[in-house]
């Protein structure tokens, strides 16, 4: 119940926290279209490729520009950016712990149900029939756990190299960092919430992908 409360609290927080929406004051001063459109209550969608500062992306689903854009999470129906990236990682980590607890508990439960000293296949098939939904839920949780581990790997790699998963390119010095240095950067981001995105890059280095 304590862990469920934690996950639910993080879930509610990430749904309400600003992901890093680009304000008028943050718009690139070289272009005036965002300021003009905001003033006239119009959508800046058509103009965003010209007005977005570095590492800011317009989300077509949310109709806003997000600073340090990482991705739009379809499960949460929210963008992940500068304002909630760290919170998103804590949410995924809490989900990993939850799925690990379920798989461990289900494995222990099925093990206790097995007759002592049984080595034949028949008792296992009988147990599978009796506890079919436990086995199904355990497999589903295990598969979800694998997906979450892959997701965290991608996220940590992006953080360690000074970029986001949307803006894949990063500076050469970041690519040459050792494993230890990368973990220090990731842990620093999780503990302090500070990182420098896109240092040493120009606007032309951004990956041109539309979502």
Steps between C-alpha positions, in 0.01 A plus 500: 500500500789735573653434160162533326450837670844609378431394140155660502640822644771516231239424234276788613799734530630430150151556354478845654858629485599728214736307267687819410267696275672776303381841619495815295797635695704191410436520126794565269531881473616467139144407403178669597237256376448318833454827688260630237298179490480471877384858518226423245407164667604301194687172475876532428506152343582606143782728611670289765778360276625859468434628852600212726815562706755220510369174647141623493239316295139564412275207592217459252296302753524756782524806271775655711877540476695305763847601621757215504242284325549127560183334370121495519394214725190339350426309822490820706382720210759755614820639359824435686736795507703726724225543758414134565781284356648420840153426642431271203813299576399460864156384385651235271739388776206462740319292237809279464502439875128419491537244221804346668300460822213335312726255312689411820179454701335291227809281466509443876126421501530243219808345659312449828215336308731238348513160676832447677749282312296492178715470186250388235320725255149398606487704825618809311221462242246449777625811678484695174134407462415582859689830509461597135429871561790532743734364232350728232532809720857405592596467131333833415681674785831345393454620140405849620809497722721427198344792311556732795865395528548576129327838545720592796811395306406739218420777746822464699707487183347827380555671835860378524581637154343841559198467274146356495358191332342721231819694424725201457817676389746603767847646524801274439641558848178365650525186289851439634402511867569189702226287652580638844476861380164429338359350819619803697313729259184288519506481880567873520195565285281270712617652828533865404291529186772697324657435164630692204316399185665544164821669608720570202230439242347729248146516374599321180603194700142426608337192353217595269218267605132591513259322734 
